[in-house]
Amino acid sequence: MNINDNETTHLYRNDIILSLLQLLFALLFCAIYVVFMTSFQGEFLIIIKGLWILPIFILLLLGGAIYSVWMCIRSRKSQELKGILSDKIKNPSARKNWLLAWALWNLIACLPILLAGKVLALGALGSVPNFLIALLFLPLIGYALLFVISSVKLFREMILGREDLRLMRGVTLSGFAFLFAFGAFGILSLFWNPRWSEGLQPYRLFTPGEEPGRGYRIPAMIVLPGDIVLAFSESRVNAMSDLLDIHIVMKKSLDGGETWSPIQVIADNGNHTVHSPCPVYDQETQTVWLPFCIDYETLFITTSTDAGLTWSAPRNLSQEMAIPEETWCHNGPGNGIQTSEGRLVIPTSLGKSRVIFSDDHGLTWQMGAPIDKGGEPQVFESVDGRLCANLRSTRGGYRIQACSNDGGETWEPWSYNEDLPAAGTQASILRYTAETTGGRNRILFSNPGAPFRGEFTIRMSYDEGGTWPISKLVYEGAAGYSSLGVLSDQIILALFETGRYDLRESISLIRFDLDWLTDGNDQLP
């Protein structure tokens, strides 16, 4: 395509600006890729399964932008427009159809581009500075705008009957990169069919849209006498974000998890973030204690004396315990326990991982010393009376464990448990039986069994959490946070985040017994 003297400056200026913009956007995509790999690499199972797609996509974007800049330089030197792919098609009708197809694809691609940007931005809220979120969102908006402007411009020129039709410089190559990425993940998603282990019947307890426009994360569960089960969750205006409008909801089962009540809102504070449920049950007073935090800075607690039918007005424990302002607040999540001596223990993160405890049935609460390592603790009482904690650690490493000889007031040095892989999530740990009543000491543990958020696995220990010889894969798909419970007949309940592609698709419940977990190799007396 030749450039006449009147158009030379205008075309070159526009093309070089467009090419440099696309190079900038491609470099910012490299930054997004680094942030994703370091902060969110384990979040989306379908991306983990197709992780090879992302570097190819980045290389295509970078290569296309560099090629466009190079063609601008060559065009300027030769005074002839070079590197226009549609010019290689000599048949006018075929060339027009080629341009029309790419223009339509670029318009279609805008929606998933912006949706991907929204997901990343919401997921980064609270963990990445806002200015960095805006900077990383810029290339997504930029490509979407380029695609829209280029397509609209082409359609307009077609209507006006222009003969020298072309898309804006570099748009076809950028469009091809997005076509590759979306197409590759689309094909992968089509054939990805994770399986549940034989003998399980999962029940989707909390599903997006049950409350209009809301999703659910962070399960917590507690079993009361009579096999009444209370299941809690965070109800989020957007399931991807740990911030924004979040409230705590509950469902209740009167038959050990076979059937469930409609959803009930337990704690709501408008547009504030109400989060981190971690219930504990007082056997002596028949009281359920439910702590929660607001905006990750204030600790509250509410109670129910009628098995979750009604709840008291929340108490501000941050005030009662004189917790310094701006102390990071994040309970559990999961559940607390009552020790054999009657102490109520709630695992929490107040500044650092620790527990709060009460020796007077919740009249007053005290804060234990920090564990000094790990996050999102869960606890159990060992048969020798020690309080033991299991904590979240870095994805790809091992779970952290620590024990206390004084009920959580102080802690022995922590250590890694190399039998328990860490997926960068919370996990649940719970006593199943003690030797005095169940023939053997048994501790249950649940978390994603992979070094990412997938492959939900149940484990069991016979030596108070030292080793974990029993391991059973529950589900091959996405998995996240979980909460365990045991019924009076020793049926085990596991409530956990799961989905085919992403853990935010539902919070599901499974029921199983010791025979299933051990393939018949262990029996209750």
C-alpha positions in Angstrom: 0.0 0.0 0.0 1.6 3.3 -1.1 1.4 6.4 1.0 0.9 9.7 -0.8 2.7 12.9 0.4 -0.4 14.3 2.2 -1.0 11.2 4.2 2.6 10.3 5.1 3.0 12.3 8.3 -0.6 11.5 9.6 -0.4 7.8 9.0 3.1 7.4 10.4 2.3 9.4 13.5 -0.9 7.4 14.2 0.8 4.0 13.5 3.8 4.6 15.7 1.7 5.9 18.6 -0.5 2.8 18.3 2.4 0.5 18.1 4.2 2.0 21.1 0.9 1.9 23.1 0.6 -1.8 22.3 4.2 -2.4 23.3 3.5 -0.6 26.6 0.3 -2.7 27.2 2.2 -5.9 26.4 4.9 -5.0 28.9 2.2 -4.2 31.5 0.8 -7.7 30.8 4.2 -9.1 31.7 3.8 -7.3 35.0 0.3 -8.8 35.4 1.7 -12.2 34.7 4.3 -11.8 37.4 1.7 -10.5 40.0 -0.5 -13.4 39.1 2.2 -16.0 39.4 3.4 -14.7 42.8 0.0 -13.8 44.4 -2.8 -15.6 42.6 -1.1 -18.6 40.9 -3.1 -21.1 42.9 -6.4 -19.4 42.8 -8.0 -20.6 39.6 -7.7 -24.3 38.9 -8.5 -24.1 35.2 -5.5 -21.7 34.7 -3.2 -24.0 36.7 -4.2 -26.8 34.3 -3.4 -24.6 31.3 -0.5 -22.7 32.8 1.6 -23.2 29.6 -0.9 -21.0 27.8 0.0 -17.8 29.6 3.6 -17.4 28.6 2.8 -18.1 25.0 0.0 -15.5 25.1 2.5 -12.9 26.6 5.1 -13.8 23.9 2.5 -13.3 21.2 1.5 -9.9 22.5 5.1 -8.8 22.9 6.0 -10.2 19.5 3.1 -8.5 17.8 3.9 -5.2 19.4 7.6 -5.3 18.5 6.7 -6.3 14.9 4.4 -3.4 14.6 7.0 -0.9 15.9 9.5 -2.4 13.4 7.1 -2.1 10.5 6.5 1.5 11.4 10.2 2.2 11.2 10.4 0.4 7.8 7.4 2.3 6.5 8.9 5.6 7.5 12.2 4.8 5.7 10.6 3.5 2.5 7.6 5.8 2.4 5.5 2.7 1.8 3.1 1.2 4.3 4.5 -2.2 5.3 3.4 -5.0 7.5 -0.3 -4.8 6.8 -1.5 -8.4 6.8 -4.6 -7.8 4.8 -2.5 -6.4 1.9 -1.3 -10.0 1.3 -4.8 -11.0 0.3 -5.2 -10.0 -3.4 -8.9 -10.9 -3.9 -10.9 -7.8 -2.8 -13.9 -9.9 -1.6 -11.7 -12.2 0.5 -9.7 -9.3 1.9 -12.9 -7.5 2.9 -14.2 -10.7 4.6 -10.9 -11.1 6.4 -11.1 -7.6 7.8 -14.7 -8.0 8.8 -14.0 -11.3 10.6 -11.2 -9.7 12.6 -13.2 -6.6 13.4 -16.0 -8.8 14.7 -13.7 -10.9 16.8 -12.0 -7.9 18.3 -15.4 -6.6 19.4 -16.4 -10.0 20.9 -13.0 -10.2 22.7 -13.7 -7.0 24.6 -16.1 -8.6 27.0 -13.9 -11.4 28.3 -10.9 -9.0 28.4 -12.8 -6.6 30.7 -14.3 -9.5 32.8 -10.8 -10.9 33.3 -9.7 -7.4 34.4 -12.6 -7.2 36.9 -11.8 -10.5 38.4 -8.1 -9.7 38.9 -8.9 -6.2 40.3 -11.4 -7.6 42.8 -9.0 -10.4 43.8 -6.2 -7.9 44.4 -8.3 -5.5 46.6 -6.7 -5.4 50.0 -3.5 -7.2 49.1 -2.2 -4.9 46.3 -2.1 -1.1 46.5 -4.9 0.6 44.6 -2.6 2.5 42.4 -1.0 -0.7 41.3 -4.4 -2.3 40.6 -5.3 0.7 38.4 -1.9 0.4 36.6 -2.4 -3.3 36.0 -6.0 -2.8 34.8 -4.8 -0.2 32.3 -3.7 -2.6 29.5 -7.0 -4.5 29.7 -8.9 -1.3 29.2 -6.4 -0.2 26.6 -6.7 -3.3 24.4 -10.5 -3.2 24.7 -10.6 0.4 23.6 -8.2 -0.2 20.7 -10.3 -3.1 19.5 -13.6 -1.2 19.7 -12.2 1.9 18.0 -10.5 -0.1 15.3 -13.6 -2.1 14.5 -16.0 0.8 14.6 -13.6 2.8 12.3 -13.5 -0.2 9.8 -17.3 -0.6 9.8 -17.7 3.2 9.1 -15.2 3.1 6.2 -17.0 0.0 4.8 -20.3 1.9 4.9 -18.7 4.9 3.2 -17.4 2.7 0.4 -13.7 3.3 1.1 -11.4 1.0 -0.9 -8.2 1.3 1.2 -9.6 -0.6 4.1 -7.4 -1.7 7.0 -7.6 -2.3 10.7 -5.5 -0.1 13.0 -1.9 -0.9 13.2 -1.1 -4.0 15.2 -4.7 -4.8 16.1 -4.9 -8.0 14.1 -1.8 -9.4 15.8 -3.1 -8.4 19.3 -6.4 -10.0 18.4 -4.7 -13.2 17.4 -3.0 -13.4 20.8 -6.3 -13.1 22.7 -7.9 -15.5 20.2 -5.2 -18.0 21.1 -5.6 -17.5 24.9 -9.4 -17.6 25.0 -9.5 -20.5 22.5 -6.9 -22.6 24.3 -8.6 -22.1 27.7 -12.0 -22.7 26.1 -10.9 -26.1 24.6 -9.2 -27.0 27.9 -12.4 -26.2 29.9 -14.5 -28.2 27.5 -12.6 -31.4 28.1 -11.8 -30.8 31.8 -14.1 -33.1 33.8 -12.9 -33.6 37.4 -14.3 -36.6 39.2 -15.6 -37.3 42.7 -14.3 -40.3 44.5 -16.6 -43.3 44.4 -19.1 -43.6 47.2 -19.6 -39.9 47.7 -22.8 -37.8 47.1 -21.8 -34.1 47.2 -24.5 -31.6 48.1 -24.2 -28.0 47.0 -25.1 -26.2 50.2 -24.3 -22.5 49.3 -24.5 -21.6 45.6 -24.0 -18.2 43.9 -27.2 -16.4 43.4 -29.1 -17.9 46.3 -29.2 -14.4 47.6 -29.6 -12.3 44.4 -26.3 -11.1 43.1 -24.2 -12.7 45.8 -21.6 -15.5 46.0 -20.3 -17.5 49.0 -16.9 -18.3 50.5 -15.3 -19.3 53.8 -17.3 -22.2 55.3 -17.6 -22.9 59.0 -19.5 -25.6 60.6 -20.4 -26.9 64.1 -22.3 -30.1 65.2 -24.6 -29.7 68.2 -26.2 -32.4 70.4 -28.9 -34.3 68.6 -27.0 -34.0 65.3 -28.1 -30.5 64.7 -25.6 -29.0 62.3 -25.0 -25.2 61.8 -23.2 -24.3 58.6 -21.9 -20.7 58.2 -20.5 -18.8 55.2 -19.5 -15.4 54.1 -22.1 -14.0 51.7 -20.2 -11.7 49.3 -21.4 -9.1 46.8 -18.6 -10.5 44.7 -17.2 -13.9 45.6 -13.8 -12.9 44.2 -13.2 -10.1 46.7 -12.3 -10.4 50.4 -13.6 -6.8 50.8 -16.7 -4.8 49.9 -20.2 -5.7 51.1 -20.0 -9.0 53.0 -22.2 -10.5 55.6 -22.4 -13.8 57.5 -25.2 -16.3 56.7 -26.2 -19.7 58.1 -28.1 -22.8 57.2 -29.4 -25.3 59.7 -29.9 -29.1 59.5 -31.9 -31.1 62.1 -31.0 -34.5 60.7 -27.2 -34.6 60.5 -26.9 -32.8 57.2 -29.5 -34.7 55.2 -31.8 -31.7 54.7 -31.2 -28.0 55.3 -33.1 -24.8 56.1 -33.3 -21.7 53.9 -30.4 -19.3 54.2 -30.5 -17.0 57.2 -28.5 -13.7 57.7 -26.7 -13.8 61.0 -24.5 -10.7 60.9 -24.8 -7.7 58.5 -23.3 -4.2 58.6 -24.4 -2.7 55.4 -21.5 -2.1 52.9 -18.9 -3.1 55.5 -17.0 -6.3 55.4 -18.4 -8.8 58.0 -16.2 -11.9 57.9 -14.3 -14.8 59.5 -17.0 -16.9 61.3 -15.5 -19.4 63.7 -18.2 -20.9 66.0 -17.6 -22.8 69.2 -20.2 -24.7 71.3 -20.3 -24.7 75.1 -21.6 -28.1 76.2 -22.4 -27.0 79.7 -24.5 -23.9 78.9 -25.7 -25.2 75.5 -24.6 -21.9 73.9 -23.2 -21.3 70.5 -20.6 -18.6 70.3 -20.0 -17.0 66.9 -17.1 -14.5 66.6 -16.7 -12.4 63.5 -14.7 -9.4 62.5 -15.7 -6.2 60.7 -13.4 -4.6 58.1 -10.5 -6.7 59.4 -10.1 -4.5 62.4 -12.8 -5.0 65.0 -13.7 -8.3 66.8 -17.3 -9.0 67.7 -19.1 -12.0 69.1 -22.8 -13.1 69.1 -24.5 -16.0 70.8 -27.4 -18.4 70.4 -28.9 -20.5 73.2 -31.6 -22.1 71.0 -29.4 -23.9 68.4 -29.2 -21.1 66.0 -32.8 -20.1 65.9 -32.1 -16.6 67.3 -28.9 -14.7 68.0 -28.0 -12.1 70.6 -26.9 -8.5 69.8 -23.1 -8.6 69.1 -20.6 -7.8 71.8 -17.6 -5.7 70.8 -14.7 -7.9 72.1 -12.1 -5.4 70.8 -13.4 -3.0 73.4 -13.8 -5.5 76.1 -10.3 -7.0 75.6 -8.7 -3.6 75.0 -7.3 -4.8 71.6 -5.3 -1.9 70.1 -7.0 -0.1 67.2 -6.0 -1.1 63.7 -5.0 -4.6 64.9 -5.5 -7.1 62.1 -8.6 -9.2 62.9 -9.4 -12.5 61.1 -10.8 -15.5 63.0 -10.2 -19.1 62.1 -12.0 -19.6 59.9 -13.5 -22.9 60.7 -14.5 -23.7 64.3 -13.3 -23.4 67.8 -13.3 -26.1 70.5 -14.2 -26.6 74.2 -11.4 -28.4 76.0 -11.8 -31.2 78.5 -11.4 -28.6 81.3 -14.2 -26.5 79.9 -12.2 -23.7 78.3 -13.7 -22.2 75.2 -11.0 -21.7 72.6 -11.3 -19.8 69.4 -8.4 -19.7 66.9 -7.9 -16.3 65.5 -5.4 -13.9 64.0 -5.3 -10.7 66.0 -2.2 -9.1 64.7 -0.6 -12.6 64.7 -2.0 -16.1 64.8 -3.1 -17.0 68.3 -6.3 -18.0 70.3 -8.7 -16.2 72.4 -10.2 -18.2 75.3 -12.8 -18.0 78.1 -12.8 -20.0 81.4 -16.1 -18.6 82.6 -18.4 -19.7 79.7 -17.9 -16.6 77.7 -18.5 -14.0 80.4 -15.0 -12.7 79.8 -12.4 -13.5 77.1 -8.6 -13.4 77.1 -6.0 -13.3 74.3 -3.2 -15.9 74.2 0.4 -15.3 73.1 1.2 -15.3 69.3 2.3 -18.5 67.7 4.8 -16.4 65.6 4.4 -18.3 62.3 1.6 -19.1 59.9 -2.0 -17.9 59.5 -5.6 -19.0 59.8 -5.1 -21.5 62.7 -7.3 -24.4 63.6 -6.9 -26.3 66.9 -7.6 -29.6 68.6 -6.9 -31.0 72.1 -4.4 -33.9 72.2 -5.1 -36.8 74.5 -2.5 -35.6 76.9 -4.3 -32.3 77.4 -2.2 -30.1 75.1 -3.8 -27.6 72.7 -2.3 -28.1 69.2 -2.7 -25.7 66.3 -2.3 -26.3 62.6 -1.7 -23.2 60.5 -1.6 -22.0 56.9 1.8 -21.6 55.3 3.2 -20.6 51.9 1.7 -22.4 48.9 3.9 -25.3 47.8 5.5 -25.8 51.3 4.2 -27.7 54.3 1.6 -26.9 57.0 2.8 -25.4 60.2 2.1 -26.9 63.6 2.6 -25.8 67.2 1.3 -27.0 70.6 0.6 -25.3 74.0 0.8 -26.8 77.5 -1.4 -24.1 79.0 -4.5 -24.0 76.7 -3.1 -21.4 74.2 -1.8 -18.9 76.7 1.8 -19.6 75.4 3.2 -21.8 72.7 6.1 -24.1 72.1 8.3 -23.5 69.1 6.5 -24.2 65.8 7.5 -26.7 63.2 6.6 -27.9 59.7 4.7 -31.1 59.2 6.1 -32.6 56.1 3.2 -35.1 55.8 0.9 -32.2 55.1 1.3 -30.2 51.9 0.3 -26.6 51.9 -1.9 -25.1 49.2 -1.9 -21.5 50.6 -5.3 -22.0 52.2 -6.9 -22.6 55.5 -7.4 -26.2 56.5 -9.6 -28.0 59.0 -8.4 -30.3 61.8 -10.6 -32.1 64.3 -10.5 -35.0 66.7 -12.5 -38.0 65.5 -12.0 -40.5 68.3 -9.9 -41.0 71.4 -8.6 -44.4 72.5 -10.7 -44.4 75.7 -13.9 -44.2 73.8 -13.2 -45.1 70.1 -10.5 -47.8 70.4 -7.8 -45.6 68.8 -6.7 -42.0 68.8 -7.7 -40.5 65.5 -7.4 -36.9 64.2 -9.0 -35.8 60.9 -7.5 -33.2 58.6 -8.8 -31.7 55.3 -7.4 -29.3 52.7 -6.5 -29.2 49.0 -4.0 -32.1 48.5 -2.2 -30.4 45.6 0.2 -27.4 45.9 -2.6 -25.3 44.5 -6.3 -24.9 45.3 -7.5 -28.2 44.0 -7.7 -32.0 44.7 -9.6 -31.8 48.0 -8.2 -34.5 50.4 -9.1 -36.0 53.7 -6.3 -37.3 56.0 -6.2 -39.1 59.3 -3.5 -39.4 62.0 -3.2 -42.1 64.7 -0.4 -40.3 66.6 -2.1 -37.0 67.5 -1.1 -35.2 64.2 2.5 -36.3 64.1 2.1 -38.4 60.9 -0.8 -38.9 58.5 -0.8 -42.4 57.0 -4.4 -42.2 55.8 -5.0 -40.0 52.8 -8.1 -40.1 50.6 -8.8 -37.9 47.5 -12.3 -36.6 47.6 -12.5 -34.5 44.4 -10.1 -33.8 41.6 -11.5 -30.3 40.8 -11.1 -26.9 42.5 -11.0 -26.8 46.3 -10.4 -24.2 49.0 -11.3 -23.6 52.6 -13.0 -26.4 54.6 -14.7 -27.3 57.9 -15.1 -30.8 59.4 -17.7 -32.1 61.8 -18.6 -35.5 63.4 -22.1 -36.8 64.1 -23.1 -38.9 67.1 -22.9 -42.1 65.0 -19.4 -41.2 63.8 -20.4 -40.1 60.3 -18.0 -37.4 59.2 -19.1 -34.2 57.5 -16.8 -32.0 55.4 -18.0 -28.6 54.2 -15.7 -27.1 51.6 -15.3 -24.6 48.7 -15.3 -26.4 45.4 -16.1 -26.2 41.7 -15.3 -27.6 38.3 -13.0 -24.7 37.3 -12.8 -22.4 40.3 -13.4 -22.9 44.1 -16.0 -20.1 44.2 -18.7 -22.2 42.3 -20.2 -23.6 45.5 -19.7 -24.5 49.1 -20.5 -28.2 49.1 -21.1 -30.9 51.8 -20.1 -34.5 51.8 -20.9 -37.3 54.4 -18.7 -40.4 54.8 -17.6 -42.9 57.4 -14.4 -44.5 58.6 -14.9 -47.5 56.4 -14.9 -45.3 53.3 -11.9 -43.2 54.5 -9.7 -46.2 55.2 -11.0 -48.5 52.4 -12.3 -50.9 55.1 -8.9 -51.2 56.9 -10.0 -49.5 60.1 -13.1 -50.2 62.1 -14.8 -48.6 65.1 -15.3 -50.9 68.1 
